[in-house]
Amino acid sequence: MFEYDVIVIGAGASGLMCAIEAGKRGRKVLVLDHANKAGKKILMSGGGRCNFTNYTVEPENFLSFNPHFCKSALSRYTQWDFLALIDKYKIAFHEREYGRLFCDESSKEIVRLLLSEAKLAKVEIQLNSTIEVISNPNAQQFIVKTSQGIFKSESLVIATGGLSIPKIGATPFGYKIAEQFGINVLATRAGLVPFTLQPEDKAKFSPLSGIAVLCIASNDKASFKENILFTHRGLSGPAVLQLSSYWQAGEAITINLLPEIDLSELLTQKRQQKAHVKVKTFLAEYLPKRLLTTLLSDNLLETTVVDLSDKKITALSQQLQQWQIKPNGTEGYRTAEVTLGGVDCDEVSSKTMQSNQVAGLYFIGEVLDITGWLGGYNFQWAWSSGWCAGQYV
């Protein structure tokens, strides 16, 4: 049996950050992962460029049944702290819309940074290790039986992530460990995920696959001004992914396809100016023709602006600026970027990430009921929660 001070299960963003910090404190740390590579989700994120954090990180950018839980960790290890690490390794990066930060070259640079820091902190990483049994025979130790041997430690950190993207190895393992120790796990569902459409809508809109336009997508809980993307299966794009985390099955969503103008006011002005241009020609300045012919009747599109009645202007504006559609569902964990729900934050210390009822047992990263918006927020939660646990394990 091999003895360590700390065993971290999960060689992802939060697990590696926690291991590094614990190692810096002189703790003997082992990281176990069933995958054949460390940081698999990091490697594939951001189209291979890794959206590693955001210039603006606020508690409001996160969803949880306990909305206050994330505040402590985010304030103690901030985006600026991670950017200092990026600077240390001279990783070139750029900003995209809404403060999102990406590597100029490759996600591999982030993994290299973490593995270099882990090596400096004398952290051991063992991959291809299947966890068979975890036990806690007494208050002082955990025993982890794996396919590669049996390990013992004072502290055990669960950094196994959620259920999103099972093709890279996502499993419910972390939730099962929580339940094994009597810790409550809140219901999970896919977040930051494309919508699928009802059969009739799918037949109508799938020919628009590939079209992307700026919109405001909203429901009663949230509103996001970003691109919407039509796909063969339904609706995607940043606006839809963001809204999906706030959507419940059976709900309709509202989409404003012309968020920069007041269409009703503009058409009324053009009518007063005696504009003898067809509606389809006028609107083609703002939206793709294929989208217009799908959403609006030929009769309406062929009408000249000067001939539009108040009723028709209202109908036009509502169809394009208050378009309502009821998704059939989502594409699920297969393509979801994150998992909503998870280990109940009320059962974990927001200061240390330690279970309130099982001494030495810690939960960090996505396995907890903390879900960030699209835009680097989930990585920042991984860095922050991992760093905080690393100060105490």
C-alpha positions as CSV (number, residue, x, y, z in Angstrom):
1,M,0.0,0.0,0.0
2,F,1.4,3.4,-1.1
3,E,0.9,6.3,1.3
4,Y,0.3,10.0,0.4
5,D,-0.9,13.1,2.2
6,V,-3.4,13.9,-0.5
7,I,-5.0,11.9,-3.3
8,V,-6.8,13.9,-6.1
9,I,-9.1,11.9,-8.3
10,G,-9.3,13.7,-11.7
11,A,-6.4,15.2,-13.7
12,G,-8.5,18.0,-15.2
13,A,-8.3,21.7,-14.6
14,S,-9.5,21.8,-10.9
15,G,-7.7,18.6,-9.9
16,L,-4.3,19.7,-11.3
17,M,-4.7,23.2,-9.7
18,C,-5.5,21.7,-6.3
19,A,-2.6,19.2,-6.6
20,I,-0.1,22.0,-7.5
21,E,-1.1,24.1,-4.6
22,A,-1.0,21.2,-2.1
23,G,2.4,20.2,-3.4
24,K,3.7,23.7,-3.0
25,R,2.8,23.4,0.7
26,G,5.0,20.3,1.0
27,R,2.2,17.8,0.9
28,K,2.9,14.5,-0.8
29,V,0.3,14.5,-3.6
30,L,-0.9,11.8,-6.0
31,V,-3.3,12.5,-8.9
32,L,-5.3,9.6,-10.3
33,D,-7.2,9.6,-13.6
34,H,-8.8,6.8,-15.7
35,A,-7.9,8.7,-18.9
36,N,-4.7,8.2,-20.9
37,K,-4.0,12.0,-20.9
38,A,-4.2,14.7,-18.4
39,G,-6.5,17.7,-19.1
40,K,-8.5,16.1,-21.9
41,K,-11.4,18.6,-21.6
42,I,-8.8,21.5,-21.6
43,L,-7.3,20.1,-24.8
44,M,-10.6,20.1,-26.7
45,S,-12.0,23.3,-25.3
46,G,-12.4,26.5,-27.2
47,G,-11.9,24.8,-30.6
48,G,-8.5,23.7,-29.4
49,R,-7.6,27.2,-28.2
50,C,-9.0,27.0,-24.6
51,N,-11.1,29.9,-23.4
52,F,-9.2,29.7,-20.1
53,T,-10.8,32.7,-18.2
54,N,-12.6,36.0,-18.7
55,Y,-11.6,39.6,-18.0
56,T,-14.8,40.1,-16.0
57,V,-15.8,37.4,-13.5
58,E,-18.7,38.0,-11.2
59,P,-20.9,35.6,-9.1
60,E,-23.8,36.6,-11.4
61,N,-22.0,34.6,-14.1
62,F,-22.7,31.3,-12.3
63,L,-25.8,29.2,-11.6
64,S,-26.3,27.2,-8.4
65,F,-29.0,26.4,-5.9
66,N,-26.6,28.2,-3.5
67,P,-25.8,31.4,-5.4
68,H,-23.5,32.7,-2.7
69,F,-21.2,29.6,-2.6
70,C,-18.9,30.6,-5.4
71,K,-18.1,34.1,-4.0
72,S,-15.4,33.1,-1.6
73,A,-13.3,31.1,-4.0
74,L,-13.7,33.5,-6.9
75,S,-12.5,36.4,-4.7
76,R,-9.5,34.6,-3.3
77,Y,-8.2,33.3,-6.6
78,T,-9.2,35.6,-9.4
79,Q,-8.8,35.7,-13.2
80,W,-5.8,38.1,-12.6
81,D,-4.1,35.4,-10.5
82,F,-4.4,32.9,-13.4
83,L,-3.3,35.5,-15.9
84,A,-0.1,36.0,-13.8
85,L,0.5,32.2,-14.4
86,I,-0.1,32.6,-18.1
87,D,2.4,35.5,-18.1
88,K,4.9,33.4,-16.2
89,Y,4.9,30.8,-19.0
90,K,4.7,33.5,-21.7
91,I,1.6,32.1,-23.3
92,A,0.3,34.4,-26.0
93,F,-3.4,35.0,-25.8
94,H,-6.1,37.2,-27.3
95,E,-9.5,38.6,-26.2
96,R,-12.7,37.8,-28.1
97,E,-16.2,39.3,-27.5
98,Y,-17.4,39.8,-23.9
99,G,-13.9,39.6,-22.4
100,R,-13.3,35.9,-23.3
101,L,-9.6,35.0,-23.3
102,F,-8.1,32.3,-25.6
103,C,-4.7,31.0,-26.4
104,D,-3.2,32.3,-29.6
105,E,-1.7,28.9,-30.4
106,S,-3.1,25.8,-28.6
107,S,-4.9,24.5,-25.6
108,K,-1.9,22.3,-25.2
109,E,0.0,25.3,-23.7
110,I,-2.4,25.3,-20.7
111,V,-1.9,21.6,-20.1
112,R,1.9,22.1,-20.4
113,L,1.7,24.9,-17.9
114,L,-0.2,22.8,-15.4
115,L,2.0,19.8,-15.8
116,S,5.1,21.9,-15.4
117,E,3.8,23.5,-12.2
118,A,2.8,20.0,-11.0
119,K,6.4,18.7,-11.6
120,L,7.8,21.7,-9.7
121,A,5.5,20.9,-6.8
122,K,6.6,17.2,-6.9
123,V,3.1,16.0,-7.7
124,E,2.8,12.5,-9.0
125,I,0.3,11.8,-11.7
126,Q,-0.9,8.3,-12.5
127,L,-3.1,7.9,-15.6
128,N,-5.0,4.8,-16.9
129,S,-6.0,4.1,-13.3
130,T,-9.5,2.8,-12.8
131,I,-10.8,3.4,-9.3
132,E,-12.4,0.2,-7.9
133,V,-13.2,1.0,-4.3
134,I,-12.9,4.0,-2.0
135,S,-13.2,3.4,1.8
136,N,-12.8,5.5,4.9
137,P,-12.0,2.9,7.6
138,N,-11.3,5.6,10.2
139,A,-11.4,9.4,10.5
140,Q,-7.7,9.7,9.7
141,Q,-7.4,8.0,6.3
142,F,-9.0,7.1,3.0
143,I,-8.0,3.9,1.1
144,V,-8.3,4.0,-2.7
145,K,-8.1,0.7,-4.5
146,T,-7.3,1.0,-8.2
147,S,-6.4,-1.1,-11.2
148,Q,-2.8,0.0,-10.6
149,G,-2.6,-0.6,-6.8
150,I,-3.9,0.5,-3.4
151,F,-3.2,4.0,-2.1
152,K,-3.8,5.6,1.3
153,S,-4.1,9.3,2.2
154,E,-5.3,11.7,4.8
155,S,-7.1,13.9,2.3
156,L,-9.2,12.8,-0.7
157,V,-10.2,15.3,-3.4
158,I,-13.0,14.5,-5.9
159,A,-12.3,16.5,-9.1
160,T,-14.0,14.2,-11.5
161,G,-16.2,16.8,-13.4
162,G,-19.7,16.3,-14.6
163,L,-21.5,14.2,-17.2
164,S,-20.9,16.4,-20.3
165,I,-19.1,15.0,-23.3
166,P,-19.0,11.3,-22.3
167,K,-16.8,10.5,-25.4
168,I,-13.8,11.9,-23.5
169,G,-14.6,9.9,-20.4
170,A,-17.2,11.8,-18.4
171,T,-18.9,9.6,-15.8
172,P,-21.1,10.0,-12.7
173,F,-18.3,8.7,-10.6
174,G,-18.0,11.9,-8.4
175,Y,-21.7,11.9,-7.6
176,K,-21.5,8.2,-6.6
177,I,-18.7,8.9,-4.2
178,A,-20.7,11.8,-2.7
179,E,-23.7,9.5,-2.2
180,Q,-21.5,6.7,-0.8
181,F,-20.5,9.2,2.0
182,G,-24.1,10.4,2.5
183,I,-23.6,13.7,0.8
184,N,-26.6,15.1,-1.1
185,V,-26.4,15.3,-4.9
186,L,-28.8,17.6,-6.7
187,A,-30.4,16.5,-10.0
188,T,-28.2,17.0,-13.0
189,R,-29.0,18.1,-16.6
190,A,-27.0,19.3,-19.6
191,G,-26.1,22.9,-19.7
192,L,-24.6,25.1,-22.5
193,V,-26.1,22.8,-25.0
194,P,-27.9,23.2,-28.4
195,F,-31.7,22.9,-28.6
196,T,-33.4,20.3,-30.7
197,L,-36.7,21.2,-32.4
198,Q,-40.2,19.7,-32.7
199,P,-40.4,17.6,-35.9
200,E,-42.5,20.2,-37.8
201,D,-40.0,23.0,-36.8
202,K,-37.0,20.8,-37.6
203,A,-38.3,20.2,-41.1
204,K,-38.9,23.9,-41.5
205,F,-35.6,25.2,-40.2
206,S,-33.0,22.5,-40.9
207,P,-32.5,23.9,-44.5
208,L,-31.1,27.0,-42.8
209,S,-28.3,25.0,-41.4
210,G,-25.1,27.1,-41.2
211,I,-26.8,30.5,-41.0
212,A,-25.8,32.6,-38.0
213,V,-27.2,35.9,-37.0
214,L,-26.9,38.3,-34.0
215,C,-30.0,38.0,-31.8
216,I,-31.4,38.4,-28.3
217,A,-32.5,35.0,-27.0
218,S,-34.6,35.1,-23.8
219,N,-37.1,33.5,-21.5
220,D,-38.5,34.6,-18.1
221,K,-35.2,34.0,-16.3
222,A,-32.5,35.3,-18.6
223,S,-31.6,37.1,-21.8
224,F,-28.5,36.9,-23.9
225,K,-27.4,39.1,-26.9
226,E,-25.1,36.9,-29.0
227,N,-25.2,34.9,-32.2
228,I,-27.8,32.2,-32.9
229,L,-26.8,29.3,-35.3
230,F,-29.3,27.2,-37.2
231,T,-28.2,23.5,-37.4
232,H,-29.5,20.3,-39.1
233,R,-31.0,19.3,-35.7
234,G,-32.1,22.6,-34.2
235,L,-30.7,25.8,-32.8
236,S,-27.2,26.5,-31.5
237,G,-24.7,29.4,-31.2
238,P,-23.7,31.3,-28.1
239,A,-27.1,32.9,-27.4
240,V,-28.8,29.5,-27.4
241,L,-26.1,27.7,-25.4
242,Q,-26.3,30.4,-22.7
243,L,-30.0,30.3,-22.5
244,S,-30.1,26.5,-22.4
245,S,-28.8,26.6,-18.8
246,Y,-31.8,28.6,-17.8
247,W,-34.4,26.6,-19.8
248,Q,-36.8,24.0,-18.6
249,A,-38.5,21.4,-20.8
250,G,-41.8,22.5,-22.2
251,E,-40.8,26.2,-22.2
252,A,-41.0,28.5,-25.2
253,I,-38.1,30.9,-25.8
254,T,-38.3,34.3,-27.5
255,I,-35.8,35.4,-30.1
256,N,-35.3,38.9,-31.4
257,L,-33.5,38.5,-34.7
258,L,-33.0,42.3,-35.1
259,P,-31.7,43.4,-31.7
260,E,-30.1,46.6,-33.0
261,I,-33.2,48.3,-34.4
262,D,-36.8,49.0,-33.7
263,L,-38.3,47.4,-36.8
264,S,-41.8,48.7,-36.3
265,E,-40.6,52.3,-35.9
266,L,-38.3,51.9,-38.9
267,L,-41.0,50.5,-41.2
268,T,-43.4,53.2,-40.2
269,Q,-40.8,55.9,-41.1
270,K,-40.1,54.3,-44.4
271,R,-43.8,54.1,-45.2
272,Q,-44.2,57.8,-44.4
273,Q,-41.3,58.4,-46.8
274,K,-43.3,56.6,-49.5
275,A,-40.6,53.9,-49.9
276,H,-41.6,51.9,-53.0
277,V,-39.3,49.0,-52.1
278,K,-40.5,45.5,-51.4
279,V,-40.4,44.2,-47.9
280,K,-38.1,41.4,-48.9
281,T,-35.6,43.8,-50.4
282,F,-35.7,46.1,-47.5
283,L,-35.2,43.4,-44.9
284,A,-32.5,41.7,-46.9
285,E,-30.2,44.5,-45.7
286,Y,-30.6,43.1,-42.2
287,L,-31.2,39.4,-42.4
288,P,-30.3,36.5,-44.8
289,K,-32.9,36.0,-47.6
290,R,-33.4,32.3,-46.8
291,L,-34.2,33.1,-43.2
292,L,-36.8,35.7,-44.3
293,T,-38.5,33.4,-46.7
294,T,-38.8,30.7,-44.0
295,L,-40.2,33.0,-41.3
296,L,-42.4,35.3,-43.4
297,S,-45.2,34.7,-46.0
298,D,-44.6,35.4,-49.7
299,N,-47.5,37.8,-49.6
300,L,-45.8,39.8,-46.9
301,L,-42.4,39.7,-48.5
302,E,-43.8,40.9,-51.9
303,T,-45.7,43.9,-50.4
304,T,-44.1,47.3,-50.9
305,V,-43.2,49.1,-47.7
306,V,-45.4,52.1,-48.7
307,D,-48.4,49.7,-48.8
308,L,-47.9,48.1,-45.4
309,S,-50.8,48.5,-43.0
310,D,-50.3,49.1,-39.3
311,K,-51.4,45.6,-38.7
312,K,-48.9,44.1,-41.1
313,I,-46.1,46.2,-39.6
314,T,-47.0,44.9,-36.2
315,A,-47.1,41.3,-37.5
316,L,-43.8,41.7,-39.2
317,S,-42.1,43.1,-36.1
318,Q,-43.5,40.5,-33.9
319,Q,-42.4,37.7,-36.1
320,L,-38.8,38.9,-36.4
321,Q,-38.3,40.6,-33.0
322,Q,-40.5,38.4,-30.8
323,W,-40.2,35.1,-32.6
324,Q,-41.4,32.4,-30.2
325,I,-40.4,28.8,-30.6
326,K,-40.7,25.8,-28.2
327,P,-37.7,23.5,-28.3
328,N,-38.3,19.8,-28.3
329,G,-35.4,19.3,-25.9
330,T,-31.6,19.6,-25.9
331,E,-28.9,17.5,-27.5
332,G,-28.0,16.3,-24.0
333,Y,-24.7,15.5,-22.5
334,R,-23.2,14.3,-25.8
335,T,-22.6,17.9,-26.9
336,A,-23.2,19.9,-23.6
337,E,-20.2,21.9,-22.4
338,V,-21.2,21.6,-18.8
339,T,-23.4,19.8,-16.3
340,L,-26.0,21.7,-14.2
341,G,-26.6,20.4,-10.7
342,G,-24.2,18.1,-8.8
343,V,-22.9,17.8,-5.3
344,D,-25.0,20.1,-3.1
345,C,-22.9,23.2,-2.1
346,D,-24.8,23.4,1.2
347,E,-22.9,20.3,2.3
348,V,-19.4,21.7,1.5
349,S,-17.4,24.6,3.0
350,S,-17.1,27.5,0.6
351,K,-13.8,28.4,2.2
352,T,-12.0,25.0,2.1
353,M,-14.2,22.9,-0.3
354,Q,-14.2,20.2,2.4
355,S,-17.3,18.2,3.1
356,N,-19.1,19.5,6.2
357,Q,-19.7,15.9,7.4
358,V,-16.7,13.9,6.2
359,A,-13.4,15.2,7.4
360,G,-10.7,15.1,4.7
361,L,-13.1,14.7,1.8
362,Y,-13.1,17.6,-0.7
363,F,-15.1,18.4,-3.8
364,I,-13.9,20.9,-6.5
365,G,-14.7,22.0,-10.0
366,E,-17.7,20.9,-12.1
367,V,-18.7,18.0,-9.8
368,L,-20.1,20.7,-7.5
369,D,-23.5,22.4,-8.2
370,I,-21.7,25.4,-9.8
371,T,-22.2,26.1,-13.5
372,G,-20.7,29.1,-15.3
373,W,-21.8,30.9,-18.3
374,L,-20.1,30.3,-21.7
375,G,-16.9,32.4,-21.9
376,G,-14.2,31.0,-19.6
377,Y,-16.2,31.1,-16.4
378,N,-16.2,27.3,-15.9
379,F,-12.4,27.2,-16.2
380,Q,-12.1,30.1,-13.8
381,W,-14.3,28.2,-11.3
382,A,-12.0,25.2,-11.8
383,W,-8.9,27.3,-11.1
384,S,-10.5,29.1,-8.1
385,S,-12.0,26.1,-6.4
386,G,-8.9,24.0,-7.0
387,W,-6.7,26.7,-5.6
388,C,-8.8,27.1,-2.5
389,A,-8.9,23.4,-1.7
390,G,-5.1,23.2,-2.3
391,Q,-4.6,25.6,0.6
392,Y,-6.2,23.1,3.1
393,V,-5.9,19.5,1.9
